[in-house]
Amino acid sequence: MEIKQTILRNGLKVISAPRPQIESVSFGIWVNTGSADENIEDNGISHFIEHMVFKGTKKRNSLQISEDIENVGGATNAYTSRHFTCFYAKMLKNDLELAADVICDFITDPLFDDGEMIKEKEVVVQEIKQSLDTPDDLVFDYFQETAFPNQASGRTILGPIDTVRNFTAERLRAHLKKHYTANNMIVACVGNVDHDKFVKMIEERMSGVNQDNSFISLEQKYVGGAKIEYKDIEQTHLVLGFEGASYLSEDYYKYSILSTIFGGGMSSRLFQEIREKRGLVYTINSFNQALKKAGVFGIYAGTTPKELNKLLPVVATEIKKLVNEKVSDCELNRAKTQIKASLLMSLESSSTTAEIMARQMLLFNRVIPTEELVAKIESVSKDDLQNIAQNIFTSNPTYALLGSSDVEYPSFEDVKNMLKLG
């Protein structure tokens, strides 16, 4: 994959991957900030800014933004994560400049109109309430809060209702000025794009963006602990976690491969042993949730309350097998193939490719060649995975559970005793 890069005078990096054989372009601006960079007083502000830029800029009101994009058959959207905020569009190749004009306006000239803010706050409040009514979302919020207590990484992306309702235009502009700086953003485009013309489009619109980057990334320290909450629901939702790998860890792919073997699909150990053989769950999987400076290796299960006491000992037994026995050649090869296939198939999408390029630039200051990533995956051995398993499952666990108040659930001490390695 050919990657072209230009750095503007203010330090803004503009990258593209030309694909002249297709008729479209995927374009976006990725900002190196999210909820993990928010003080407690501003929890949710990154997500709220993502909403508010669509409510109007100096050139276009909310309706005009939608009409201008949709009149040419394009689509635009945005998202906020713990580490990144992204604004993106997909258009036919001849409409790239329109996309650039709209998206760049989000960064340089958002209005943050008081009347629109009042309305949009209530929209976000509804989004928060919807999340609170979704148990398998809510249990992950509890899990994150318990794994990273009293840290930005442990707070929700959406923020608390009262905090959101107190946001002002001045606070949004201050956040933009501090975080949306030229050396804290990547502009990326993949598709039928002429790089030099693309650079000129961005330079005309973003050369005035401030270069200074004064914010300091906040601490991320995995701690662990327990949180059990009760709700009038039929199913029990469980997330059990341990210390994992960060995006920047040399062991990142070892954790990913181990997670794939353990609970990454229908052929994984957890799925086969707990769902297929015993019928204890409808859903069970494992994951390595990476942050910039930390990570969590976790297991999620949704089950009935009466099955939980059967489920936890089986999970503990499977954990001990990972620690005490090497995985098979078949498991290792299958996991490597799954991860490589997922990576290579994702690169067929111009939108996903743009996102991968931008994230790699923000994390590593370069786009990592696919061949290098494949080589890292291939280099993982069975000994590596056993060593990683020993590191993971000797760390302090995180036990988050959401279920009916009519049931007495295993305590944190019960769970830790089940997990003791010997």
PAVEXSE-365219 format. One record per residue (C-alpha): residue in three letters; residue number from 1; chain; x, y, z. Coordinates in Angstrom, 3 decimals, padded with zeros to 6 digits. Layout:
N
aa/i/ch/px/py/pz
ala/NUM/A/X/Y/Z
...
END
This chain:
422
aa/i/ch/px/py/pz
met/1/A/000.000/000.000/000.000
glu/2/A/001.482/003.315/-001.113
ile/3/A/001.357/006.006/001.585
lys/4/A/001.996/009.674/000.846
gln/5/A/002.650/012.192/003.597
thr/6/A/003.053/015.961/003.811
ile/7/A/003.619/018.023/006.946
leu/8/A/002.190/021.526/006.753
arg/9/A/004.089/024.527/008.145
asn/10/A/002.076/024.430/011.349
gly/11/A/002.992/020.759/011.916
leu/12/A/-000.291/019.217/010.742
lys/13/A/000.317/015.824/009.110
val/14/A/-001.662/015.062/005.946
ile/15/A/-001.537/011.478/004.653
ser/16/A/-003.172/009.660/001.782
ala/17/A/-003.276/006.213/000.216
pro/18/A/-004.262/006.544/-003.453
arg/19/A/-006.549/003.864/-004.916
pro/20/A/-007.165/005.087/-008.456
gln/21/A/-009.188/001.997/-009.352
ile/22/A/-012.166/003.032/-007.179
glu/23/A/-014.627/005.905/-007.585
ser/24/A/-014.852/007.078/-003.970
val/25/A/-012.771/008.651/-001.197
ser/26/A/-012.841/008.148/002.554
phe/27/A/-011.632/011.240/004.352
gly/28/A/-011.343/012.168/007.993
ile/29/A/-009.641/014.132/010.724
trp/30/A/-008.495/012.188/013.783
val/31/A/-007.808/014.127/016.981
asn/32/A/-005.497/012.598/019.571
thr/33/A/-007.879/013.164/022.462
gly/34/A/-010.881/011.524/024.084
ser/35/A/-012.458/010.837/027.447
ala/36/A/-009.177/009.475/028.892
asp/37/A/-007.761/013.016/028.581
glu/38/A/-010.589/014.749/030.456
asn/39/A/-010.526/016.111/033.992
ile/40/A/-013.469/015.042/036.119
glu/41/A/-015.128/018.462/035.685
asp/42/A/-015.057/017.987/031.897
asn/43/A/-016.005/014.307/031.719
gly/44/A/-017.997/013.917/028.509
ile/45/A/-016.810/017.108/026.825
ser/46/A/-015.016/015.358/023.935
his/47/A/-018.207/013.495/023.076
phe/48/A/-020.329/016.629/023.438
ile/49/A/-018.051/018.578/021.081
glu/50/A/-018.416/015.735/018.579
his/51/A/-022.188/016.325/018.702
met/52/A/-022.064/020.118/018.672
val/53/A/-019.949/020.591/015.541
phe/54/A/-022.812/019.086/013.527
lys/55/A/-025.163/021.764/014.905
gly/56/A/-023.557/024.518/012.870
thr/57/A/-020.392/026.263/011.715
lys/58/A/-019.798/029.789/010.441
lys/59/A/-020.564/028.611/006.875
arg/60/A/-023.422/026.175/007.406
asn/61/A/-026.235/025.504/009.838
ser/62/A/-027.149/021.968/010.866
leu/63/A/-029.533/021.405/007.952
gln/64/A/-027.068/022.771/005.402
ile/65/A/-024.352/020.422/006.654
ser/66/A/-026.633/017.442/006.108
glu/67/A/-028.007/018.670/002.792
asp/68/A/-024.635/019.569/001.289
ile/69/A/-023.277/016.091/001.997
glu/70/A/-026.396/014.130/001.100
asn/71/A/-027.118/016.139/-002.069
val/72/A/-024.040/014.502/-003.623
gly/73/A/-024.779/011.039/-002.196
gly/74/A/-022.148/011.253/000.524
ala/75/A/-022.222/010.379/004.194
thr/76/A/-020.549/011.951/007.201
asn/77/A/-020.337/010.975/010.847
ala/78/A/-018.113/011.110/013.931
tyr/79/A/-017.205/009.142/017.028
thr/80/A/-015.461/009.599/020.356
ser/81/A/-013.429/006.947/022.172
arg/82/A/-011.217/007.083/025.227
his/83/A/-008.242/008.202/023.141
phe/84/A/-009.509/009.569/019.835
thr/85/A/-012.167/011.850/018.398
cys/86/A/-012.838/011.415/014.698
phe/87/A/-014.851/013.304/012.069
tyr/88/A/-015.129/011.578/008.711
ala/89/A/-016.927/011.418/005.385
lys/90/A/-017.208/009.107/002.404
met/91/A/-017.888/010.668/-000.992
leu/92/A/-017.470/010.177/-004.704
lys/93/A/-014.001/011.268/-005.812
asn/94/A/-015.126/014.557/-007.374
asp/95/A/-016.736/015.681/-004.108
leu/96/A/-013.651/015.405/-001.898
glu/97/A/-013.252/019.178/-001.671
leu/98/A/-016.810/019.529/-000.377
ala/99/A/-016.079/016.898/002.280
ala/100/A/-012.874/018.717/003.219
asp/101/A/-014.722/022.018/003.481
val/102/A/-017.393/020.576/005.787
ile/103/A/-015.103/018.521/008.034
cys/104/A/-012.390/021.167/008.327
asp/105/A/-015.078/023.665/009.353
phe/106/A/-015.931/021.362/012.268
ile/107/A/-012.398/021.867/013.560
thr/108/A/-011.774/025.530/012.734
asp/109/A/-015.163/027.292/012.851
pro/110/A/-017.794/025.559/015.012
leu/111/A/-020.424/027.974/016.290
phe/112/A/-021.397/026.369/019.621
asp/113/A/-024.633/028.341/019.522
asp/114/A/-026.294/028.636/022.946
gly/115/A/-029.733/027.655/021.671
glu/116/A/-028.388/024.605/019.861
met/117/A/-026.396/023.638/022.954
ile/118/A/-029.531/023.591/025.101
lys/119/A/-031.232/021.205/022.677
glu/120/A/-028.199/018.988/022.106
lys/121/A/-027.538/018.581/025.817
glu/122/A/-030.927/016.893/026.124
val/123/A/-030.117/014.676/023.121
val/124/A/-026.930/013.516/024.866
val/125/A/-028.842/013.082/028.137
gln/126/A/-031.175/010.703/026.281
glu/127/A/-028.119/008.851/024.972
ile/128/A/-026.783/008.522/028.530
lys/129/A/-030.145/007.269/029.804
gln/130/A/-030.316/004.749/026.984
ser/131/A/-026.905/003.422/028.028
leu/132/A/-028.073/003.184/031.647
asp/133/A/-031.000/001.067/030.452
thr/134/A/-028.703/-001.314/028.522
pro/135/A/-027.272/-003.826/031.014
asp/136/A/-024.460/-005.148/028.812
asp/137/A/-023.282/-001.546/028.299
leu/138/A/-023.709/-000.627/031.944
val/139/A/-021.681/-003.549/033.280
phe/140/A/-018.740/-002.458/031.135
asp/141/A/-018.969/001.026/032.650
tyr/142/A/-018.794/-000.575/036.097
phe/143/A/-015.889/-002.704/034.932
gln/144/A/-013.943/000.269/033.593
glu/145/A/-014.562/002.290/036.749
thr/146/A/-013.334/-000.598/038.912
ala/147/A/-010.284/-001.420/036.809
phe/148/A/-009.166/002.249/036.734
pro/149/A/-010.597/003.882/039.893
asn/150/A/-010.403/007.675/040.255
gln/151/A/-008.885/008.026/036.788
ala/152/A/-010.146/009.518/033.543
ser/153/A/-009.754/006.091/031.906
gly/154/A/-012.248/004.695/034.395
arg/155/A/-014.967/007.246/033.660
thr/156/A/-017.565/006.968/030.923
ile/157/A/-017.141/008.467/027.465
leu/158/A/-020.590/010.098/027.607
gly/159/A/-020.077/011.682/031.028
pro/160/A/-022.616/012.195/033.859
ile/161/A/-025.903/013.968/033.138
asp/162/A/-025.270/016.900/035.502
thr/163/A/-021.817/017.535/034.035
val/164/A/-023.136/017.555/030.478
arg/165/A/-025.914/019.972/031.387
asn/166/A/-023.344/022.388/032.845
phe/167/A/-021.160/022.639/029.716
thr/168/A/-020.810/026.128/028.274
ala/169/A/-019.614/027.367/024.895
glu/170/A/-016.570/028.880/026.613
arg/171/A/-015.555/025.503/028.049
leu/172/A/-015.985/023.824/024.662
arg/173/A/-013.819/026.461/022.974
ala/174/A/-011.161/026.141/025.693
his/175/A/-011.068/022.375/025.200
leu/176/A/-010.785/022.826/021.446
lys/177/A/-007.946/025.324/021.817
lys/178/A/-005.997/023.015/024.127
his/179/A/-006.529/019.687/022.359
tyr/180/A/-007.363/020.400/018.702
thr/181/A/-003.871/021.563/017.781
ala/182/A/-001.979/020.909/014.566
asn/183/A/000.498/018.464/016.048
asn/184/A/-002.303/016.608/017.835
met/185/A/-004.304/015.763/014.697
ile/186/A/-003.979/013.655/011.552
val/187/A/-005.811/014.312/008.295
ala/188/A/-006.153/011.144/006.208
cys/189/A/-007.723/010.185/002.890
val/190/A/-007.935/006.827/001.104
gly/191/A/-009.368/006.295/-002.358
asn/192/A/-009.255/007.990/-005.736
val/193/A/-007.267/010.978/-004.476
asp/194/A/-004.519/013.146/-005.895
his/195/A/-002.241/013.736/-002.915
asp/196/A/-000.939/017.156/-003.946
lys/197/A/-004.421/018.516/-004.633
phe/198/A/-005.627/017.030/-001.348
val/199/A/-002.811/018.713/000.575
lys/200/A/-003.702/022.042/-001.019
met/201/A/-007.362/021.628/000.057
ile/202/A/-006.305/021.024/003.666
glu/203/A/-003.660/023.750/003.694
glu/204/A/-006.190/026.336/002.519
arg/205/A/-008.540/025.406/005.337
met/206/A/-006.290/024.439/008.259
ser/207/A/-003.018/026.344/007.941
gly/208/A/-004.209/028.662/010.720
val/209/A/-004.680/025.885/013.279
asn/210/A/-002.491/026.474/016.320
gln/211/A/000.619/024.289/016.531
asp/212/A/001.135/024.356/020.307
asn/213/A/000.219/021.270/022.270
ser/214/A/000.147/022.105/025.962
phe/215/A/-002.012/019.305/027.372
ile/216/A/-000.412/016.376/029.192
ser/217/A/-001.821/012.873/028.791
leu/218/A/-003.333/011.711/032.078
glu/219/A/-002.220/008.746/034.183
gln/220/A/-003.447/005.248/033.348
lys/221/A/-002.832/002.644/036.024
tyr/222/A/-004.663/-000.658/036.209
val/223/A/-005.790/-001.382/039.780
gly/224/A/-008.673/-003.876/039.831
gly/225/A/-011.300/-004.594/042.454
ala/226/A/-014.984/-005.462/042.570
lys/227/A/-018.342/-003.844/041.931
ile/228/A/-021.646/-005.706/042.211
glu/229/A/-024.807/-003.801/041.314
tyr/230/A/-028.456/-004.857/041.271
lys/231/A/-031.145/-004.127/038.701
asp/232/A/-034.548/-005.600/037.899
ile/233/A/-033.322/-007.727/034.981
glu/234/A/-033.601/-011.380/034.012
gln/235/A/-029.998/-012.035/033.024
thr/236/A/-026.777/-011.652/034.996
his/237/A/-023.972/-009.776/033.247
leu/238/A/-020.406/-010.490/034.304
val/239/A/-017.079/-008.961/033.286
leu/240/A/-013.972/-010.510/034.816
gly/241/A/-010.694/-008.775/034.013
phe/242/A/-006.954/-008.666/034.626
glu/243/A/-004.077/-006.406/033.653
gly/244/A/-003.594/-006.400/029.879
ala/245/A/-001.436/-004.810/027.184
ser/246/A/-001.412/-001.213/025.979
tyr/247/A/-001.401/-000.171/022.331
leu/248/A/002.291/000.613/022.694
ser/249/A/003.306/-002.674/024.308
glu/250/A/005.680/-004.961/022.434
asp/251/A/003.466/-007.798/023.646
tyr/252/A/000.252/-006.410/022.145
tyr/253/A/-000.136/-009.179/019.554
lys/254/A/000.687/-011.884/022.094
tyr/255/A/-002.272/-010.703/024.169
ser/256/A/-004.451/-010.544/021.067
ile/257/A/-003.583/-014.088/020.027
leu/258/A/-004.136/-015.424/023.548
ser/259/A/-007.524/-013.706/023.695
thr/260/A/-008.501/-015.203/020.336
ile/261/A/-007.616/-018.706/021.535
phe/262/A/-009.355/-018.216/024.861
gly/263/A/-012.594/-016.546/023.849
gly/264/A/-012.320/-015.018/020.383
gly/265/A/-014.846/-017.011/018.412
met/266/A/-016.994/-020.127/018.159
ser/267/A/-013.934/-022.385/018.118
ser/268/A/-012.422/-020.733/021.209
arg/269/A/-011.977/-022.550/024.492
leu/270/A/-014.557/-020.563/026.450
phe/271/A/-017.237/-020.847/023.781
gln/272/A/-016.724/-024.560/023.313
glu/273/A/-016.452/-025.493/026.979
ile/274/A/-019.043/-023.148/028.477
arg/275/A/-021.672/-022.701/025.792
glu/276/A/-021.379/-025.711/023.508
lys/277/A/-020.575/-028.446/026.043
arg/278/A/-022.419/-027.119/029.096
gly/279/A/-025.024/-024.645/027.800
leu/280/A/-024.324/-022.205/030.636
val/281/A/-024.445/-018.995/028.564
tyr/282/A/-025.788/-017.438/025.429
thr/283/A/-022.830/-015.040/025.113
ile/284/A/-019.241/-015.428/026.269
asn/285/A/-016.040/-013.922/024.908
ser/286/A/-012.660/-012.577/025.916
phe/287/A/-010.901/-009.369/024.880
asn/288/A/-007.756/-007.313/025.290
gln/289/A/-008.876/-003.717/025.677
ala/290/A/-005.843/-001.576/024.916
leu/291/A/-005.296/001.974/026.115
lys/292/A/-002.247/004.134/025.384
lys/293/A/-000.489/003.412/028.669
ala/294/A/-002.340/000.398/030.043
gly/295/A/-004.693/-002.391/029.092
val/296/A/-007.217/-004.909/030.403
phe/297/A/-007.576/-008.565/029.478
gly/298/A/-011.192/-009.448/030.146
ile/299/A/-013.960/-012.024/029.894
tyr/300/A/-017.620/-011.117/029.372
ala/301/A/-020.511/-013.506/029.971
gly/302/A/-024.260/-013.138/030.028
thr/303/A/-026.085/-015.916/031.864
thr/304/A/-029.036/-016.676/034.120
pro/305/A/-028.493/-016.099/037.850
lys/306/A/-028.724/-019.798/038.712
glu/307/A/-026.035/-020.704/036.167
leu/308/A/-023.468/-018.172/037.430
asn/309/A/-022.270/-020.409/040.257
lys/310/A/-021.590/-023.138/037.693
leu/311/A/-020.017/-020.743/035.215
leu/312/A/-017.322/-019.169/037.395
pro/313/A/-015.566/-022.413/038.416
val/314/A/-015.399/-023.505/034.767
val/315/A/-013.884/-020.145/033.772
ala/316/A/-011.347/-020.536/036.589
thr/317/A/-010.453/-024.037/035.402
glu/318/A/-009.936/-022.789/031.832
ile/319/A/-007.723/-019.966/033.111
lys/320/A/-005.554/-022.450/035.001
lys/321/A/-005.195/-024.573/031.874
leu/322/A/-003.886/-021.549/029.982
val/323/A/-001.352/-020.872/032.718
asn/324/A/-000.164/-024.445/033.259
glu/325/A/-000.328/-025.940/029.762
lys/326/A/000.926/-024.702/026.405
val/327/A/-001.647/-024.124/023.710
ser/328/A/-001.717/-026.582/020.819
asp/329/A/-000.141/-025.953/017.419
cys/330/A/-003.613/-026.055/015.894
glu/331/A/-004.951/-023.370/018.267
leu/332/A/-001.944/-021.122/017.727
asn/333/A/-002.067/-021.384/013.948
arg/334/A/-005.834/-020.833/013.857
ala/335/A/-005.587/-017.707/016.044
lys/336/A/-002.777/-016.253/013.951
thr/337/A/-004.762/-016.888/010.778
gln/338/A/-007.892/-015.275/012.246
ile/339/A/-006.010/-012.114/013.238
lys/340/A/-004.129/-011.863/009.937
ala/341/A/-007.319/-012.422/007.947
ser/342/A/-009.163/-009.785/009.961
leu/343/A/-006.343/-007.300/009.390
leu/344/A/-006.020/-007.954/005.674
met/345/A/-009.772/-007.962/005.016
ser/346/A/-010.186/-004.700/006.928
leu/347/A/-007.720/-003.047/004.542
glu/348/A/-010.133/-003.706/001.672
ser/349/A/-012.331/-000.950/003.126
ser/350/A/-011.109/002.566/002.351
ser/351/A/-012.776/003.910/005.512
thr/352/A/-011.139/001.342/007.771
thr/353/A/-007.782/001.832/006.057
ala/354/A/-007.942/005.586/006.681
glu/355/A/-008.725/004.947/010.338
ile/356/A/-005.867/002.442/010.732
met/357/A/-003.410/004.848/009.094
ala/358/A/-004.494/007.778/011.252
arg/359/A/-004.394/005.827/014.518
gln/360/A/-000.951/004.447/013.748
met/361/A/000.327/007.938/013.000
leu/362/A/-001.064/009.244/016.285
leu/363/A/000.266/006.317/018.306
phe/364/A/003.569/005.521/016.574
asn/365/A/004.227/008.565/014.360
arg/366/A/004.302/006.322/011.284
val/367/A/002.083/004.038/009.241
ile/368/A/003.256/000.501/009.991
pro/369/A/003.669/-001.658/006.858
thr/370/A/001.260/-004.606/006.722
glu/371/A/004.181/-006.970/006.257
glu/372/A/005.646/-005.798/009.557
leu/373/A/002.382/-006.415/011.399
val/374/A/002.045/-009.888/009.882
ala/375/A/005.630/-010.680/010.900
lys/376/A/004.851/-009.672/014.512
ile/377/A/001.843/-011.974/014.521
glu/378/A/003.804/-014.865/013.024
ser/379/A/006.647/-014.494/015.538
val/380/A/004.459/-015.350/018.568
ser/381/A/005.263/-018.763/020.056
lys/382/A/003.504/-021.157/022.423
asp/383/A/006.047/-020.294/025.130
asp/384/A/005.234/-016.603/024.669
leu/385/A/001.556/-017.265/025.265
gln/386/A/002.137/-019.321/028.402
asn/387/A/004.354/-016.583/029.825
ile/388/A/001.749/-013.941/028.981
ala/389/A/-000.992/-016.039/030.600
gln/390/A/001.057/-016.264/033.790
asn/391/A/001.486/-012.466/033.790
ile/392/A/-002.191/-011.814/033.167
phe/393/A/-003.782/-014.197/035.633
thr/394/A/-001.478/-013.424/038.553
ser/395/A/-002.539/-009.752/038.454
asn/396/A/-005.291/-008.429/040.704
pro/397/A/-008.669/-009.279/039.146
thr/398/A/-011.493/-006.897/038.307
tyr/399/A/-014.935/-008.340/039.056
ala/400/A/-017.940/-006.400/037.750
leu/401/A/-021.402/-007.895/037.971
leu/402/A/-024.904/-006.606/037.249
gly/403/A/-027.870/-008.780/038.134
ser/404/A/-031.129/-009.256/039.967
ser/405/A/-031.374/-008.261/043.643
asp/406/A/-033.149/-011.565/044.345
val/407/A/-029.896/-013.499/044.001
glu/408/A/-026.869/-013.840/046.262
tyr/409/A/-023.830/-013.672/044.020
pro/410/A/-020.281/-014.925/044.683
ser/411/A/-018.213/-012.330/046.522
phe/412/A/-014.922/-010.896/045.297
glu/413/A/-013.101/-013.121/047.800
asp/414/A/-014.938/-016.159/046.439
val/415/A/-013.814/-015.285/042.932
lys/416/A/-010.217/-014.657/043.952
asn/417/A/-010.121/-018.018/045.745
met/418/A/-011.397/-019.773/042.611
leu/419/A/-008.667/-018.099/040.573
lys/420/A/-005.760/-018.950/042.875
leu/421/A/-003.056/-020.630/040.832
gly/422/A/-001.269/-023.643/042.250
END
